[in-house]
Structures are given as structure tokens and as C-alpha cells.
Amino acid sequence: MESNKVYVAISAVARELCEQGIKKGSKNQQHGFMFRGIDAVYNALAPALVKHGLLILPRITERVVTERATQKGGVLFYVVVKAEFDFVSTEDGSKHTVTTYGEAMDSSDKATNKAMSIAYKYAAFQAFCIPTEETAIDADAEVHNVTPLSPDQLLSSFTEFAGQTNSEAELKAAYAKVWAALNGYPEHQEKCKDVTGIRIKELKQPA
């Protein structure tokens, strides 16, 4: 019979976290609400994971970065990561993989770190059924006022994305969204179409 001690370990950690809970010890400075920060999650999880022989091994499989303008003329880096977390039993090596996404903004170099922390936190919340009264996340500790991108900025961001992606399906999906967003700007739409056509040809060329 196949051994799956990983599920026993996940259940044991969930039981312990259910009993002790995780206190909302972080405060959003702009709006004043309380939320559970990533440090609180680490502090609650670490002893339970060790006690019940469970590892959580992260793996980032996708990362997308977009620059956005603030109302004051600054620049924000908007990052989305797709992360896989292997929950592994130290007793028999059995594992279960949980996939989550993390999104965050930052004006310097911390957006990726924030996004990874959020992905980890929600993987833990969902896998261990950690009760929460609200969905506030670490990135919400800051509130960013973002102005809509101009047609030039939209086209520039799409062109950068097209040059980075290796997925024709993702490229076509992004093209459809940008084309719709550029409604009323036919010249920009044509350039968007040209960029898409060129990149699709490049992707179809043999490696």
C-alpha cells in the first residue's frame, strides 16, 4: 500500500494552527485595519512544521513585471508570480504540491519579495485552513494610487512583454486585452498587431 504520510502531517499542522491561531499583529498605516503579516505566519508555522515532520519547499515558475505610473508621476513595479509549494513528509518522502499566485506593488526593488511572501502566505492559509476574518495581505499594508496607462505606455509595456514571453497562447491573450484597451487609437492598435505578428513568427522558428 502506498504511503502518504504527508497528508497526516498536513492534518496535524492544521489541527495545531486551528487551536493556537495566528494573531493579527500588523497594521495598515493608511487605513488602520489589522492583518496577519508574513512574519506572523512564519512564526506560527515553523514550530508546527518541525514538530510534525513537514517541509514546505517553494518554487517560482512564472514572474511578470509591469511598470505603472502613480498620480504623483512616480513609477511602481507591479509583479505577479506563480509559485508551487511542495509539502513533503520527512517520514516517508511523500509530497503534495500546492500552487498559488502572488501579486504586489513597490516603488523600488521589493515587489518580487512581497509577491513571493503573499504566495507563500496564501498557500499556508489554504492548505492548513487557517481562519481569517478578512483578506488583507502584506502588500495592502501600503495603498498605491495608480493612474491609467497612456496608449504609449500600454504599447510599450506590451512590446516588452512580447519580447519576454515564450508562450504564443499568453501572447495572444495579452494582445486581445491590449487591443481592447487601445480602442480609439487605431495607430497604436496597428503597432500592437505588428509586434504580435513578428513575435509569433519568432516563436515558430526552430530553436
C-alpha positions as CSV (number, residue, x, y, z in Angstrom):
1,M,0.0,0.0,0.0
2,E,1.4,3.4,-1.0
3,S,2.5,5.6,1.9
4,N,1.2,9.1,2.1
5,K,2.3,10.4,5.5
6,V,2.4,13.9,4.0
7,Y,-1.4,14.2,4.5
8,V,-1.1,13.0,8.1
9,A,1.5,15.8,8.7
10,I,-0.6,18.5,6.9
11,S,-3.6,17.5,9.1
12,A,-1.5,17.6,12.2
13,V,-0.2,21.1,11.5
14,A,-3.7,22.3,10.6
15,R,-5.0,20.9,13.9
16,E,-2.3,22.8,15.8
17,L,-2.8,26.1,14.0
18,C,-6.6,25.8,14.5
19,E,-6.0,25.6,18.2
20,Q,-3.5,28.4,18.6
21,G,-4.5,30.6,15.6
22,I,-2.5,33.5,14.2
23,K,-2.9,36.9,15.7
24,K,-3.4,39.9,13.5
25,G,-0.4,41.8,14.7
26,S,0.3,44.1,11.7
27,K,-1.5,47.4,11.0
28,N,-2.1,49.1,7.7
29,Q,-0.7,52.6,8.2
30,Q,-3.1,54.4,5.8
31,H,-6.4,52.8,6.7
32,G,-5.8,51.4,10.2
33,F,-7.0,47.8,9.7
34,M,-5.2,44.9,11.2
35,F,-3.9,41.9,9.2
36,R,-1.7,38.9,9.6
37,G,1.8,39.6,8.3
38,I,4.1,37.1,6.7
39,D,6.4,37.1,9.9
40,A,3.4,36.0,12.0
41,V,2.7,33.1,9.6
42,Y,6.4,32.0,9.7
43,N,6.5,32.2,13.5
44,A,3.3,30.1,13.9
45,L,4.2,27.6,11.2
46,A,7.9,26.9,11.9
47,P,7.5,25.0,15.3
48,A,4.4,23.1,14.0
49,L,6.3,22.1,10.8
50,V,9.3,20.8,12.8
51,K,7.1,19.1,15.3
52,H,5.1,17.1,12.7
53,G,7.9,16.5,10.2
54,L,6.7,18.6,7.3
55,L,8.7,20.6,4.9
56,I,7.4,23.4,2.6
57,L,9.7,23.8,-0.4
58,P,8.9,26.8,-2.7
59,R,9.5,27.0,-6.4
60,I,8.7,30.1,-8.6
61,T,7.6,29.0,-12.0
62,E,6.4,32.3,-13.6
63,R,7.1,36.0,-13.0
64,V,5.6,39.0,-14.8
65,V,6.7,42.6,-14.1
66,T,4.7,45.7,-15.3
67,E,5.6,49.4,-14.7
68,R,2.7,51.6,-13.6
69,A,2.6,55.4,-13.1
70,T,1.4,56.9,-9.8
71,Q,-0.7,60.1,-9.6
72,K,2.4,62.0,-8.5
73,G,4.4,61.0,-11.5
74,G,6.4,58.2,-9.9
75,V,6.8,54.6,-11.0
76,L,5.5,51.5,-9.4
77,F,6.7,48.0,-10.2
78,Y,3.7,45.6,-10.3
79,V,4.8,41.9,-10.0
80,V,2.8,38.7,-10.4
81,V,4.4,35.4,-9.6
82,K,3.1,31.9,-9.9
83,A,4.6,29.6,-7.2
84,E,4.5,25.9,-6.5
85,F,5.0,24.7,-2.9
86,D,6.0,21.1,-2.3
87,F,4.6,19.9,1.1
88,V,7.0,17.0,1.9
89,S,6.8,14.5,4.8
90,T,10.2,13.9,6.4
91,E,9.0,10.5,7.5
92,D,8.4,8.8,4.1
93,G,9.2,11.5,1.5
94,S,5.6,11.6,0.2
95,K,4.6,15.1,-1.1
96,H,1.7,17.2,-2.2
97,T,2.1,20.3,-4.4
98,V,0.1,23.5,-3.8
99,T,0.0,26.2,-6.5
100,T,-0.8,29.8,-5.7
101,Y,-0.2,33.3,-7.2
102,G,1.2,36.4,-5.5
103,E,0.7,40.0,-6.6
104,A,2.4,43.1,-5.2
105,M,3.5,46.6,-6.0
106,D,6.6,48.5,-4.8
107,S,8.3,51.7,-5.9
108,S,11.8,50.2,-5.6
109,D,13.1,46.6,-5.6
110,K,10.8,44.8,-3.1
111,A,7.8,44.0,-5.3
112,T,9.0,40.4,-6.1
113,N,9.8,39.7,-2.5
114,K,6.4,40.9,-1.5
115,A,4.7,38.8,-4.2
116,M,6.6,35.7,-3.1
117,S,5.6,36.2,0.5
118,I,2.0,36.6,-0.4
119,A,2.0,33.4,-2.5
120,Y,3.5,31.6,0.4
121,K,1.1,33.0,3.0
122,Y,-2.0,32.1,1.0
123,A,-0.6,28.6,0.2
124,A,-0.4,28.1,4.0
125,F,-3.8,29.7,4.6
126,Q,-5.4,27.4,2.1
127,A,-3.5,24.2,2.9
128,F,-3.9,24.4,6.6
129,C,-7.3,26.1,6.6
130,I,-6.0,29.0,8.8
131,P,-9.1,31.0,9.7
132,T,-9.1,34.7,8.6
133,E,-11.8,37.3,9.0
134,E,-10.5,39.4,6.1
135,T,-8.3,39.0,3.1
136,A,-5.8,41.8,3.8
137,I,-2.4,40.9,2.6
138,D,1.1,42.2,3.1
139,A,1.0,44.3,0.0
140,D,-2.1,46.0,1.4
141,A,0.0,47.5,4.2
142,E,0.6,50.2,1.6
143,V,-2.0,51.8,-0.7
144,H,-0.9,53.0,-4.1
145,N,-2.9,55.4,-6.2
146,V,-2.3,54.3,-9.8
147,T,-3.3,56.3,-12.9
148,P,-4.4,54.5,-16.1
149,L,-1.6,53.9,-18.5
150,S,-1.5,56.1,-21.6
151,P,-1.7,54.5,-25.1
152,D,2.1,54.9,-25.5
153,Q,2.7,53.3,-22.1
154,L,0.3,50.4,-22.9
155,L,2.0,49.8,-26.2
156,S,5.5,50.0,-24.6
157,S,4.5,47.5,-21.8
158,F,3.0,45.1,-24.3
159,T,6.1,45.3,-26.5
160,E,8.3,44.5,-23.6
161,F,6.1,41.6,-22.5
162,A,6.0,40.2,-26.1
163,G,9.8,40.1,-26.2
164,Q,10.0,38.2,-22.9
165,T,7.2,35.6,-23.2
166,N,7.8,32.3,-24.9
167,S,4.1,31.3,-24.9
168,E,2.1,32.0,-28.0
169,A,-1.1,31.5,-26.1
170,E,-0.1,34.1,-23.4
171,L,1.0,36.5,-26.1
172,K,-2.4,36.2,-27.9
173,A,-4.3,36.6,-24.7
174,A,-2.3,39.8,-23.8
175,Y,-2.8,41.1,-27.4
176,A,-6.5,40.8,-27.1
177,K,-6.6,42.7,-23.8
178,V,-4.3,45.5,-25.0
179,W,-6.1,45.8,-28.4
180,A,-9.4,46.4,-26.5
181,A,-7.7,48.9,-24.1
182,L,-6.4,50.8,-27.2
183,N,-9.8,51.2,-28.6
184,G,-10.0,54.7,-30.2
185,Y,-6.2,54.7,-31.0
186,P,-6.0,52.9,-34.4
187,E,-2.3,53.6,-35.0
188,H,-1.4,52.1,-31.6
189,Q,-3.6,49.1,-32.4
190,E,-1.8,48.5,-35.7
191,K,1.6,48.7,-34.0
192,C,0.3,46.3,-31.3
193,K,-0.8,43.9,-34.2
194,D,2.6,44.2,-35.9
195,V,4.5,43.4,-32.7
196,T,2.3,40.4,-32.1
197,G,2.8,39.1,-35.7
198,I,6.6,39.5,-35.5
199,R,6.9,37.7,-32.1
200,I,4.6,34.8,-33.3
201,K,6.9,34.3,-36.3
202,E,9.9,34.3,-34.0
203,L,8.3,31.7,-31.6
204,K,7.6,29.4,-34.6
205,Q,11.1,29.4,-35.8
206,P,13.0,26.2,-34.9
207,A,15.4,26.6,-31.9
